[in-house]
Amino acid sequence: MKKKSLRIPIGFLAGFLFIWRAEPTVASYVAGTVIIILGELIRFISSGTLKKFEGVTRNGMYRYTRNPLYIGSFLLGTGACVMGLDPLFSTVFFVFYIILYSRVILREEKYLVGRYGDDYMQYLQEVPRLIPRTLNLSYILSNTSPALAIKNKEGKTLLGIAAILLIILAKLIF
């Protein structure tokens, strides 16, 4: 799993392109912000559950979906697409997201099967890859640690989101 990932550099490049090409309206800004907040909420809650390299995480959001961070990231990008009103950026985002993350998820599953063996194989059978069958919000929140989310670097994501929202707001106003 030590293979160098291009997700982060691609994400930064996409962010710059989004900012440059965005033509928001008040309505698109508000709608996009709501979707972005939902995406980040899912990411923050998920990061506040994940104890990396300590076994298979089965609590919090990971009890309902194996990839909640990627669901949150998808919503972040979707919110940006709604906010920016750029059909070209939106099309590129959706196509690349599906291609990139389909490969990432399969590679991670292979790695985790190798690392955790039968325990992860059982998890694969019990928990859906993406779309949860049910959710219990009180259970999820009771198993979330904000300190763990910050330790897992979700604070950097929050800062990035805040910066983009402010830049797009400035672009909208001026």
C-alpha positions as CSV (number, residue, x, y, z in Angstrom):
1,M,0.0,0.0,0.0
2,K,3.1,2.2,-0.1
3,K,2.5,3.0,-3.7
4,K,2.7,6.8,-4.2
5,S,-0.8,8.2,-4.7
6,L,-1.7,10.9,-7.1
7,R,-5.0,11.7,-5.4
8,I,-3.6,14.6,-3.4
9,P,-1.8,16.4,-6.2
10,I,-4.8,15.8,-8.5
11,G,-7.1,17.2,-5.9
12,F,-5.1,20.4,-5.6
13,L,-5.0,20.8,-9.3
14,A,-8.7,20.3,-9.5
15,G,-9.2,22.8,-6.7
16,F,-7.3,25.5,-8.6
17,L,-9.1,24.7,-11.8
18,F,-12.4,24.9,-10.0
19,I,-11.6,28.3,-8.5
20,W,-10.4,29.7,-11.8
21,R,-13.4,28.5,-13.8
22,A,-16.2,28.9,-11.2
23,E,-19.0,31.3,-12.0
24,P,-21.2,31.0,-8.8
25,T,-24.5,32.6,-8.1
26,V,-25.9,33.2,-4.7
27,A,-28.2,30.2,-5.0
28,S,-25.4,27.9,-6.4
29,Y,-23.0,29.1,-3.6
30,V,-25.6,28.3,-0.9
31,A,-26.6,24.9,-2.3
32,G,-22.9,23.9,-2.9
33,T,-21.9,25.0,0.6
34,V,-24.7,22.8,2.1
35,I,-23.5,19.7,0.1
36,I,-19.8,20.5,1.0
37,I,-20.7,20.7,4.7
38,L,-22.5,17.4,4.5
39,G,-19.5,15.8,2.8
40,E,-17.1,17.2,5.4
41,L,-19.4,16.1,8.3
42,I,-19.2,12.6,6.9
43,R,-15.4,12.8,6.5
44,F,-14.9,14.3,10.0
45,I,-17.1,11.7,11.7
46,S,-15.4,8.9,9.8
47,S,-11.9,10.3,10.6
48,G,-13.0,10.4,14.2
49,T,-13.5,6.7,14.2
50,L,-10.6,5.4,12.2
51,K,-7.6,4.0,14.1
52,K,-5.2,3.4,11.3
53,F,-3.2,0.2,11.2
54,E,-4.8,-1.1,14.4
55,G,-7.0,-3.7,12.9
56,V,-10.3,-3.6,10.9
57,T,-12.4,-0.6,12.0
58,R,-16.0,-1.8,12.5
59,N,-17.5,1.0,14.5
60,G,-19.0,4.4,13.7
61,M,-19.6,5.0,10.0
62,Y,-17.4,1.9,9.2
63,R,-20.2,-0.2,10.7
64,Y,-22.4,0.8,7.7
65,T,-20.0,1.4,4.8
66,R,-16.4,0.4,4.1
67,N,-15.6,3.7,2.5
68,P,-17.2,6.7,4.3
69,L,-14.2,9.0,3.7
70,Y,-14.6,8.5,-0.1
71,I,-18.4,9.2,0.2
72,G,-17.6,12.4,2.0
73,S,-15.0,13.3,-0.6
74,F,-17.4,12.7,-3.4
75,L,-19.9,15.0,-1.7
76,L,-17.2,17.7,-1.3
77,G,-16.6,17.5,-5.1
78,T,-20.2,17.4,-5.9
79,G,-20.8,20.5,-3.8
80,A,-18.0,22.3,-5.6
81,C,-19.6,21.3,-8.9
82,V,-23.0,22.7,-7.8
83,M,-21.3,25.9,-6.5
84,G,-19.2,26.6,-9.5
85,L,-21.8,26.0,-12.3
86,D,-19.1,24.7,-14.6
87,P,-20.4,21.8,-16.8
88,L,-16.9,21.0,-18.1
89,F,-15.4,20.8,-14.6
90,S,-18.4,18.8,-13.3
91,T,-18.1,16.3,-16.1
92,V,-14.3,15.9,-15.6
93,F,-14.8,15.6,-11.8
94,F,-17.4,12.8,-12.0
95,V,-15.6,10.8,-14.7
96,F,-12.2,11.1,-13.0
97,Y,-13.6,10.5,-9.5
98,I,-15.3,7.3,-10.6
99,I,-12.3,6.0,-12.4
100,L,-9.7,7.0,-9.8
101,Y,-11.6,5.9,-6.7
102,S,-12.8,2.6,-8.2
103,R,-9.2,1.7,-8.6
104,V,-8.2,3.0,-5.2
105,I,-10.9,1.1,-3.4
106,L,-10.0,-2.2,-5.1
107,R,-6.3,-1.7,-4.4
108,E,-7.1,-0.9,-0.8
109,E,-9.3,-3.9,-0.4
110,K,-6.6,-6.2,-1.8
111,Y,-4.0,-4.6,0.6
112,L,-6.4,-4.9,3.6
113,V,-7.1,-8.6,2.8
114,G,-3.4,-9.2,2.8
115,R,-2.9,-7.3,6.0
116,Y,-5.9,-8.5,8.1
117,G,-6.8,-11.8,6.3
118,D,-10.0,-13.5,7.4
119,D,-11.0,-10.7,9.6
120,Y,-11.2,-8.3,6.7
121,M,-12.7,-10.9,4.4
122,Q,-15.6,-11.2,6.9
123,Y,-15.9,-7.4,7.0
124,L,-16.1,-7.4,3.2
125,Q,-19.1,-9.8,3.4
126,E,-20.9,-7.9,6.3
127,V,-20.5,-4.2,5.2
128,P,-21.4,-2.7,1.9
129,R,-18.6,-1.1,-0.1
130,L,-20.3,2.3,-0.5
131,I,-24.1,2.6,0.0
132,P,-25.2,1.9,3.6
133,R,-28.2,-0.3,4.1
134,T,-29.1,1.5,7.3
135,L,-27.7,4.2,9.6
136,N,-28.0,4.9,13.3
137,L,-26.8,8.5,13.8
138,S,-26.7,8.4,17.6
139,Y,-24.5,5.3,17.4
140,I,-22.3,6.9,14.8
141,L,-21.8,10.1,16.8
142,S,-21.3,8.2,20.1
143,N,-18.3,6.4,18.5
144,T,-16.7,9.6,17.0
145,S,-13.7,11.3,18.6
146,P,-13.0,14.9,17.3
147,A,-9.5,14.5,18.7
148,L,-9.0,11.4,16.6
149,A,-10.3,13.2,13.5
150,I,-7.8,16.0,14.0
151,K,-5.0,13.4,14.6
152,N,-6.0,11.8,11.3
153,K,-5.4,15.2,9.6
154,E,-9.0,16.1,9.0
155,G,-8.2,19.6,10.3
156,K,-6.3,20.2,7.1
157,T,-9.3,19.3,5.1
158,L,-11.4,21.8,7.1
159,L,-8.9,24.6,6.5
160,G,-8.9,23.8,2.8
161,I,-12.7,23.9,2.6
162,A,-12.8,27.2,4.5
163,A,-10.2,28.7,2.1
164,I,-12.1,27.6,-1.0
165,L,-15.5,28.8,0.4
166,L,-14.0,32.2,1.2
167,I,-12.3,32.5,-2.2
168,I,-15.5,31.6,-4.0
169,L,-17.5,34.0,-1.8
170,A,-15.0,36.8,-2.7
171,K,-15.3,35.8,-6.4
172,L,-19.1,36.0,-6.1
173,I,-19.1,39.4,-4.3
174,F,-16.4,41.1,-6.4
